[in-house]
Amino acid sequence: MFAEKSPSLSAPADFIGIQEGFGPLHAEELYNLLTPVGAHPAGSTVSRTTLEKHGFKYFPGSPGR
């Protein structure tokens, strides 16, 4: 059995913009994946929250929070 490698701290994704919040939902940074992350294939658009759930801490091109 092989141990799964821990991910790099930098998300393998390009920042594409911010989805504005609405009502109780807050604004969310969006990224296009350069490589698969979890069940999300390369090319998918995911939120910063999704990337954080997979252990990423640095977000290239992000305006930050």
mmCIF file as gemmi writes it, N, C-alpha and C atoms, coordinates in Angstrom:
data_model
loop_
_atom_site.group_PDB
_atom_site.id
_atom_site.type_symbol
_atom_site.label_atom_id
_atom_site.label_alt_id
_atom_site.label_comp_id
_atom_site.label_asym_id
_atom_site.label_entity_id
_atom_site.label_seq_id
_atom_site.pdbx_PDB_ins_code
_atom_site.Cartn_x
_atom_site.Cartn_y
_atom_site.Cartn_z
_atom_site.occupancy
_atom_site.B_iso_or_equiv
_atom_site.pdbx_formal_charge
_atom_site.auth_seq_id
_atom_site.auth_asym_id
_atom_site.pdbx_PDB_model_num
ATOM 1 N N . MET Axp A 1 ? 0.847 -1.178 0 1 0 ? 1 A 1
ATOM 2 C CA . MET Axp A 1 ? 0 0 0 1 0 ? 1 A 1
ATOM 3 C C . MET Axp A 1 ? 0.889 1.236 0 1 0 ? 1 A 1
ATOM 4 N N . PHE Axp A 2 ? 0.52 2.242 -0.833 1 0 ? 2 A 1
ATOM 5 C CA . PHE Axp A 2 ? 1.294 3.461 -0.938 1 0 ? 2 A 1
ATOM 6 C C . PHE Axp A 2 ? 0.627 4.573 -0.144 1 0 ? 2 A 1
ATOM 7 N N . ALA Axp A 3 ? 1.441 5.344 0.528 1 0 ? 3 A 1
ATOM 8 C CA . ALA Axp A 3 ? 0.912 6.492 1.27 1 0 ? 3 A 1
ATOM 9 C C . ALA Axp A 3 ? 0.625 7.615 0.289 1 0 ? 3 A 1
ATOM 10 N N . GLU Axp A 4 ? -0.484 8.29 0.471 1 0 ? 4 A 1
ATOM 11 C CA . GLU Axp A 4 ? -0.829 9.411 -0.398 1 0 ? 4 A 1
ATOM 12 C C . GLU Axp A 4 ? 0.057 10.593 -0.057 1 0 ? 4 A 1
ATOM 13 N N . LYS Axp A 5 ? 0.598 11.24 -1.091 1 0 ? 5 A 1
ATOM 14 C CA . LYS Axp A 5 ? 1.429 12.42 -0.865 1 0 ? 5 A 1
ATOM 15 C C . LYS Axp A 5 ? 0.582 13.559 -0.33 1 0 ? 5 A 1
ATOM 16 N N . SER Axp A 6 ? 1.157 14.331 0.567 1 0 ? 6 A 1
ATOM 17 C CA . SER Axp A 6 ? 0.424 15.507 1.041 1 0 ? 6 A 1
ATOM 18 C C . SER Axp A 6 ? 0.53 16.581 -0.041 1 0 ? 6 A 1
ATOM 19 N N . PRO Axp A 7 ? -0.498 17.387 -0.218 1 0 ? 7 A 1
ATOM 20 C CA . PRO Axp A 7 ? -0.478 18.393 -1.277 1 0 ? 7 A 1
ATOM 21 C C . PRO Axp A 7 ? 0.492 19.525 -0.979 1 0 ? 7 A 1
ATOM 22 N N . SER Axp A 8 ? 0.935 20.173 -2.039 1 0 ? 8 A 1
ATOM 23 C CA . SER Axp A 8 ? 1.717 21.397 -1.89 1 0 ? 8 A 1
ATOM 24 C C . SER Axp A 8 ? 0.823 22.407 -1.188 1 0 ? 8 A 1
ATOM 25 N N . LEU Axp A 9 ? 1.411 23.351 -0.507 1 0 ? 9 A 1
ATOM 26 C CA . LEU Axp A 9 ? 0.604 24.361 0.164 1 0 ? 9 A 1
ATOM 27 C C . LEU Axp A 9 ? -0.019 25.341 -0.825 1 0 ? 9 A 1
ATOM 28 N N . SER Axp A 10 ? 0.545 25.421 -2.049 1 0 ? 10 A 1
ATOM 29 C CA . SER Axp A 10 ? 0.031 26.327 -3.058 1 0 ? 10 A 1
ATOM 30 C C . SER Axp A 10 ? -0.992 25.613 -3.934 1 0 ? 10 A 1
ATOM 31 N N . ALA Axp A 11 ? -2.169 26.195 -4.059 1 0 ? 11 A 1
ATOM 32 C CA . ALA Axp A 11 ? -3.25 25.579 -4.827 1 0 ? 11 A 1
ATOM 33 C C . ALA Axp A 11 ? -2.879 25.507 -6.309 1 0 ? 11 A 1
ATOM 34 N N . PRO Axp A 12 ? -3.119 24.346 -6.948 1 0 ? 12 A 1
ATOM 35 C CA . PRO Axp A 12 ? -2.832 24.191 -8.379 1 0 ? 12 A 1
ATOM 36 C C . PRO Axp A 12 ? -3.988 24.757 -9.21 1 0 ? 12 A 1
ATOM 37 N N . ALA Axp A 13 ? -4.15 26.06 -9.153 1 0 ? 13 A 1
ATOM 38 C CA . ALA Axp A 13 ? -5.317 26.679 -9.766 1 0 ? 13 A 1
ATOM 39 C C . ALA Axp A 13 ? -5.029 28.125 -10.141 1 0 ? 13 A 1
ATOM 40 N N . ASP Axp A 14 ? -5.802 28.631 -11.097 1 0 ? 14 A 1
ATOM 41 C CA . ASP Axp A 14 ? -5.732 30.038 -11.496 1 0 ? 14 A 1
ATOM 42 C C . ASP Axp A 14 ? -6.953 30.77 -10.954 1 0 ? 14 A 1
ATOM 43 N N . PHE Axp A 15 ? -6.715 31.909 -10.334 1 0 ? 15 A 1
ATOM 44 C CA . PHE Axp A 15 ? -7.802 32.754 -9.846 1 0 ? 15 A 1
ATOM 45 C C . PHE Axp A 15 ? -8.552 33.311 -11.05 1 0 ? 15 A 1
ATOM 46 N N . ILE Axp A 16 ? -9.902 33.234 -11.036 1 0 ? 16 A 1
ATOM 47 C CA . ILE Axp A 16 ? -10.672 33.746 -12.168 1 0 ? 16 A 1
ATOM 48 C C . ILE Axp A 16 ? -11.633 34.861 -11.782 1 0 ? 16 A 1
ATOM 49 N N . GLY Axp A 17 ? -11.87 35.069 -10.502 1 0 ? 17 A 1
ATOM 50 C CA . GLY Axp A 17 ? -12.756 36.149 -10.102 1 0 ? 17 A 1
ATOM 51 C C . GLY Axp A 17 ? -13.483 35.862 -8.812 1 0 ? 17 A 1
ATOM 52 N N . ILE Axp A 18 ? -14.414 36.741 -8.499 1 0 ? 18 A 1
ATOM 53 C CA . ILE Axp A 18 ? -15.178 36.621 -7.258 1 0 ? 18 A 1
ATOM 54 C C . ILE Axp A 18 ? -16.664 36.518 -7.598 1 0 ? 18 A 1
ATOM 55 N N . GLN Axp A 19 ? -17.303 35.512 -7.052 1 0 ? 19 A 1
ATOM 56 C CA . GLN Axp A 19 ? -18.753 35.374 -7.174 1 0 ? 19 A 1
ATOM 57 C C . GLN Axp A 19 ? -19.355 36.196 -6.045 1 0 ? 19 A 1
ATOM 58 N N . GLU Axp A 20 ? -20.157 37.175 -6.408 1 0 ? 20 A 1
ATOM 59 C CA . GLU Axp A 20 ? -20.761 38.047 -5.408 1 0 ? 20 A 1
ATOM 60 C C . GLU Axp A 20 ? -21.718 37.278 -4.511 1 0 ? 20 A 1
ATOM 61 N N . GLY Axp A 21 ? -21.813 37.7 -3.271 1 0 ? 21 A 1
ATOM 62 C CA . GLY Axp A 21 ? -22.738 37.091 -2.334 1 0 ? 21 A 1
ATOM 63 C C . GLY Axp A 21 ? -24.161 37.551 -2.595 1 0 ? 21 A 1
ATOM 64 N N . PHE Axp A 22 ? -25.1 36.843 -2.025 1 0 ? 22 A 1
ATOM 65 C CA . PHE Axp A 22 ? -26.511 37.197 -2.165 1 0 ? 22 A 1
ATOM 66 C C . PHE Axp A 22 ? -27.231 36.772 -0.896 1 0 ? 22 A 1
ATOM 67 N N . GLY Axp A 23 ? -27.942 37.703 -0.287 1 0 ? 23 A 1
ATOM 68 C CA . GLY Axp A 23 ? -28.646 37.386 0.956 1 0 ? 23 A 1
ATOM 69 C C . GLY Axp A 23 ? -27.664 36.87 2.003 1 0 ? 23 A 1
ATOM 70 N N . PRO Axp A 24 ? -27.918 35.669 2.562 1 0 ? 24 A 1
ATOM 71 C CA . PRO Axp A 24 ? -27.043 35.141 3.606 1 0 ? 24 A 1
ATOM 72 C C . PRO Axp A 24 ? -25.733 34.536 3.061 1 0 ? 24 A 1
ATOM 73 N N . LEU Axp A 25 ? -25.611 34.41 1.733 1 0 ? 25 A 1
ATOM 74 C CA . LEU Axp A 25 ? -24.405 33.829 1.141 1 0 ? 25 A 1
ATOM 75 C C . LEU Axp A 25 ? -23.334 34.895 0.973 1 0 ? 25 A 1
ATOM 76 N N . HIS Axp A 26 ? -22.107 34.581 1.375 1 0 ? 26 A 1
ATOM 77 C CA . HIS Axp A 26 ? -21.01 35.541 1.264 1 0 ? 26 A 1
ATOM 78 C C . HIS Axp A 26 ? -20.329 35.42 -0.105 1 0 ? 26 A 1
ATOM 79 N N . ALA Axp A 27 ? -19.587 36.461 -0.497 1 0 ? 27 A 1
ATOM 80 C CA . ALA Axp A 27 ? -18.818 36.434 -1.736 1 0 ? 27 A 1
ATOM 81 C C . ALA Axp A 27 ? -17.775 35.326 -1.637 1 0 ? 27 A 1
ATOM 82 N N . GLU Axp A 28 ? -17.414 34.737 -2.774 1 0 ? 28 A 1
ATOM 83 C CA . GLU Axp A 28 ? -16.479 33.61 -2.772 1 0 ? 28 A 1
ATOM 84 C C . GLU Axp A 28 ? -15.501 33.739 -3.936 1 0 ? 28 A 1
ATOM 85 N N . GLU Axp A 29 ? -14.209 33.546 -3.653 1 0 ? 29 A 1
ATOM 86 C CA . GLU Axp A 29 ? -13.193 33.532 -4.705 1 0 ? 29 A 1
ATOM 87 C C . GLU Axp A 29 ? -13.356 32.248 -5.503 1 0 ? 29 A 1
ATOM 88 N N . LEU Axp A 30 ? -13.2 32.345 -6.838 1 0 ? 30 A 1
ATOM 89 C CA . LEU Axp A 30 ? -13.315 31.182 -7.716 1 0 ? 30 A 1
ATOM 90 C C . LEU Axp A 30 ? -12.003 30.938 -8.455 1 0 ? 30 A 1
ATOM 91 N N . TYR Axp A 31 ? -11.717 29.655 -8.683 1 0 ? 31 A 1
ATOM 92 C CA . TYR Axp A 31 ? -10.472 29.226 -9.316 1 0 ? 31 A 1
ATOM 93 C C . TYR Axp A 31 ? -10.743 28.13 -10.341 1 0 ? 31 A 1
ATOM 94 N N . ASN Axp A 32 ? -9.944 28.109 -11.412 1 0 ? 32 A 1
ATOM 95 C CA . ASN Axp A 32 ? -9.966 26.989 -12.35 1 0 ? 32 A 1
ATOM 96 C C . ASN Axp A 32 ? -8.788 26.091 -12.018 1 0 ? 32 A 1
ATOM 97 N N . LEU Axp A 33 ? -9.069 24.797 -11.844 1 0 ? 33 A 1
ATOM 98 C CA . LEU Axp A 33 ? -8.028 23.84 -11.469 1 0 ? 33 A 1
ATOM 99 C C . LEU Axp A 33 ? -7.088 23.526 -12.631 1 0 ? 33 A 1
ATOM 100 N N . LEU Axp A 34 ? -5.794 23.474 -12.327 1 0 ? 34 A 1
ATOM 101 C CA . LEU Axp A 34 ? -4.777 23.084 -13.301 1 0 ? 34 A 1
ATOM 102 C C . LEU Axp A 34 ? -4.527 21.586 -13.249 1 0 ? 34 A 1
ATOM 103 N N . THR Axp A 35 ? -4.802 20.982 -12.101 1 0 ? 35 A 1
ATOM 104 C CA . THR Axp A 35 ? -4.674 19.54 -11.903 1 0 ? 35 A 1
ATOM 105 C C . THR Axp A 35 ? -5.883 19.089 -11.085 1 0 ? 35 A 1
ATOM 106 N N . PRO Axp A 36 ? -6.187 17.795 -11.092 1 0 ? 36 A 1
ATOM 107 C CA . PRO Axp A 36 ? -7.324 17.329 -10.283 1 0 ? 36 A 1
ATOM 108 C C . PRO Axp A 36 ? -7.104 17.591 -8.789 1 0 ? 36 A 1
ATOM 109 N N . VAL Axp A 37 ? -8.192 17.879 -8.1 1 0 ? 37 A 1
ATOM 110 C CA . VAL Axp A 37 ? -8.181 18.049 -6.645 1 0 ? 37 A 1
ATOM 111 C C . VAL Axp A 37 ? -9.383 17.289 -6.111 1 0 ? 37 A 1
ATOM 112 N N . GLY Axp A 38 ? -9.118 16.248 -5.333 1 0 ? 38 A 1
ATOM 113 C CA . GLY Axp A 38 ? -10.206 15.416 -4.83 1 0 ? 38 A 1
ATOM 114 C C . GLY Axp A 38 ? -11.001 14.85 -5.994 1 0 ? 38 A 1
ATOM 115 N N . ALA Axp A 39 ? -12.312 14.986 -5.963 1 0 ? 39 A 1
ATOM 116 C CA . ALA Axp A 39 ? -13.185 14.477 -7.026 1 0 ? 39 A 1
ATOM 117 C C . ALA Axp A 39 ? -13.335 15.468 -8.181 1 0 ? 39 A 1
ATOM 118 N N . HIS Axp A 40 ? -12.676 16.624 -8.102 1 0 ? 40 A 1
ATOM 119 C CA . HIS Axp A 40 ? -12.798 17.673 -9.117 1 0 ? 40 A 1
ATOM 120 C C . HIS Axp A 40 ? -11.692 17.519 -10.158 1 0 ? 40 A 1
ATOM 121 N N . PRO Axp A 41 ? -12.049 17.308 -11.438 1 0 ? 41 A 1
ATOM 122 C CA . PRO Axp A 41 ? -11.024 17.141 -12.478 1 0 ? 41 A 1
ATOM 123 C C . PRO Axp A 41 ? -10.366 18.468 -12.854 1 0 ? 41 A 1
ATOM 124 N N . ALA Axp A 42 ? -9.194 18.387 -13.476 1 0 ? 42 A 1
ATOM 125 C CA . ALA Axp A 42 ? -8.527 19.58 -13.999 1 0 ? 42 A 1
ATOM 126 C C . ALA Axp A 42 ? -9.494 20.312 -14.914 1 0 ? 42 A 1
ATOM 127 N N . GLY Axp A 43 ? -9.489 21.641 -14.853 1 0 ? 43 A 1
ATOM 128 C CA . GLY Axp A 43 ? -10.378 22.455 -15.663 1 0 ? 43 A 1
ATOM 129 C C . GLY Axp A 43 ? -11.66 22.849 -14.948 1 0 ? 43 A 1
ATOM 130 N N . SER Axp A 44 ? -11.946 22.2 -13.822 1 0 ? 44 A 1
ATOM 131 C CA . SER Axp A 44 ? -13.145 22.538 -13.053 1 0 ? 44 A 1
ATOM 132 C C . SER Axp A 44 ? -12.984 23.887 -12.38 1 0 ? 44 A 1
ATOM 133 N N . THR Axp A 45 ? -14.112 24.556 -12.169 1 0 ? 45 A 1
ATOM 134 C CA . THR Axp A 45 ? -14.122 25.788 -11.392 1 0 ? 45 A 1
ATOM 135 C C . THR Axp A 45 ? -14.562 25.432 -9.98 1 0 ? 45 A 1
ATOM 136 N N . VAL Axp A 46 ? -13.739 25.83 -9.006 1 0 ? 46 A 1
ATOM 137 C CA . VAL Axp A 46 ? -14.03 25.532 -7.602 1 0 ? 46 A 1
ATOM 138 C C . VAL Axp A 46 ? -13.831 26.792 -6.772 1 0 ? 46 A 1
ATOM 139 N N . SER Axp A 47 ? -14.362 26.776 -5.573 1 0 ? 47 A 1
ATOM 140 C CA . SER Axp A 47 ? -14.215 27.916 -4.668 1 0 ? 47 A 1
ATOM 141 C C . SER Axp A 47 ? -12.942 27.792 -3.831 1 0 ? 47 A 1
ATOM 142 N N . ARG Axp A 48 ? -12.557 28.915 -3.262 1 0 ? 48 A 1
ATOM 143 C CA . ARG Axp A 48 ? -11.421 28.914 -2.337 1 0 ? 48 A 1
ATOM 144 C C . ARG Axp A 48 ? -11.72 27.985 -1.158 1 0 ? 48 A 1
ATOM 145 N N . THR Axp A 49 ? -12.971 27.967 -0.714 1 0 ? 49 A 1
ATOM 146 C CA . THR Axp A 49 ? -13.365 27.093 0.392 1 0 ? 49 A 1
ATOM 147 C C . THR Axp A 49 ? -13.081 25.633 0.062 1 0 ? 49 A 1
ATOM 148 N N . THR Axp A 50 ? -13.392 25.225 -1.156 1 0 ? 50 A 1
ATOM 149 C CA . THR Axp A 50 ? -13.113 23.841 -1.586 1 0 ? 50 A 1
ATOM 150 C C . THR Axp A 50 ? -11.625 23.566 -1.536 1 0 ? 50 A 1
ATOM 151 N N . LEU Axp A 51 ? -10.816 24.487 -2.027 1 0 ? 51 A 1
ATOM 152 C CA . LEU Axp A 51 ? -9.36 24.3 -2.011 1 0 ? 51 A 1
ATOM 153 C C . LEU Axp A 51 ? -8.841 24.235 -0.575 1 0 ? 51 A 1
ATOM 154 N N . GLU Axp A 52 ? -9.372 25.076 0.297 1 0 ? 52 A 1
ATOM 155 C CA . GLU Axp A 52 ? -8.95 25.055 1.701 1 0 ? 52 A 1
ATOM 156 C C . GLU Axp A 52 ? -9.302 23.714 2.352 1 0 ? 52 A 1
ATOM 157 N N . LYS Axp A 53 ? -10.453 23.143 1.999 1 0 ? 53 A 1
ATOM 158 C CA . LYS Axp A 53 ? -10.851 21.837 2.558 1 0 ? 53 A 1
ATOM 159 C C . LYS Axp A 53 ? -9.882 20.735 2.144 1 0 ? 53 A 1
ATOM 160 N N . HIS Axp A 54 ? -9.163 20.952 1.039 1 0 ? 54 A 1
ATOM 161 C CA . HIS Axp A 54 ? -8.181 19.977 0.57 1 0 ? 54 A 1
ATOM 162 C C . HIS Axp A 54 ? -6.773 20.316 1.044 1 0 ? 54 A 1
ATOM 163 N N . GLY Axp A 55 ? -6.648 21.269 1.96 1 0 ? 55 A 1
ATOM 164 C CA . GLY Axp A 55 ? -5.369 21.551 2.612 1 0 ? 55 A 1
ATOM 165 C C . GLY Axp A 55 ? -4.512 22.636 1.992 1 0 ? 55 A 1
ATOM 166 N N . PHE Axp A 56 ? -5.016 23.344 0.991 1 0 ? 56 A 1
ATOM 167 C CA . PHE Axp A 56 ? -4.215 24.395 0.367 1 0 ? 56 A 1
ATOM 168 C C . PHE Axp A 56 ? -4.294 25.679 1.179 1 0 ? 56 A 1
ATOM 169 N N . LYS Axp A 57 ? -3.167 26.4 1.229 1 0 ? 57 A 1
ATOM 170 C CA . LYS Axp A 57 ? -3.079 27.596 2.049 1 0 ? 57 A 1
ATOM 171 C C . LYS Axp A 57 ? -2.692 28.841 1.254 1 0 ? 57 A 1
ATOM 172 N N . TYR Axp A 58 ? -2.118 28.681 0.056 1 0 ? 58 A 1
ATOM 173 C CA . TYR Axp A 58 ? -1.682 29.806 -0.771 1 0 ? 58 A 1
ATOM 174 C C . TYR Axp A 58 ? -2.434 29.745 -2.085 1 0 ? 58 A 1
ATOM 175 N N . PHE Axp A 59 ? -2.912 30.889 -2.54 1 0 ? 59 A 1
ATOM 176 C CA . PHE Axp A 59 ? -3.796 30.952 -3.692 1 0 ? 59 A 1
ATOM 177 C C . PHE Axp A 59 ? -3.255 31.921 -4.73 1 0 ? 59 A 1
ATOM 178 N N . PRO Axp A 60 ? -2.562 31.398 -5.763 1 0 ? 60 A 1
ATOM 179 C CA . PRO Axp A 60 ? -1.967 32.257 -6.788 1 0 ? 60 A 1
ATOM 180 C C . PRO Axp A 60 ? -2.989 33.182 -7.444 1 0 ? 60 A 1
ATOM 181 N N . GLY Axp A 61 ? -2.666 34.464 -7.553 1 0 ? 61 A 1
ATOM 182 C CA . GLY Axp A 61 ? -3.51 35.443 -8.209 1 0 ? 61 A 1
ATOM 183 C C . GLY Axp A 61 ? -4.662 35.937 -7.367 1 0 ? 61 A 1
ATOM 184 N N . SER Axp A 62 ? -4.808 35.415 -6.176 1 0 ? 62 A 1
ATOM 185 C CA . SER Axp A 62 ? -5.915 35.781 -5.301 1 0 ? 62 A 1
ATOM 186 C C . SER Axp A 62 ? -5.749 37.191 -4.754 1 0 ? 62 A 1
ATOM 187 N N . PRO Axp A 63 ? -6.848 37.943 -4.665 1 0 ? 63 A 1
ATOM 188 C CA . PRO Axp A 63 ? -6.767 39.239 -4.006 1 0 ? 63 A 1
ATOM 189 C C . PRO Axp A 63 ? -6.669 39.115 -2.49 1 0 ? 63 A 1
ATOM 190 N N . GLY Axp A 64 ? -6.811 37.887 -1.98 1 0 ? 64 A 1
ATOM 191 C CA . GLY Axp A 64 ? -6.746 37.645 -0.537 1 0 ? 64 A 1
ATOM 192 C C . GLY Axp A 64 ? -8.058 37.949 0.149 1 0 ? 64 A 1
ATOM 193 N N . ARG Axp A 65 ? -8.067 37.722 1.433 1 0 ? 65 A 1
ATOM 194 C CA . ARG Axp A 65 ? -9.284 37.976 2.216 1 0 ? 65 A 1
ATOM 195 C C . ARG Axp A 65 ? -9.022 39.048 3.23 1 0 ? 65 A 1
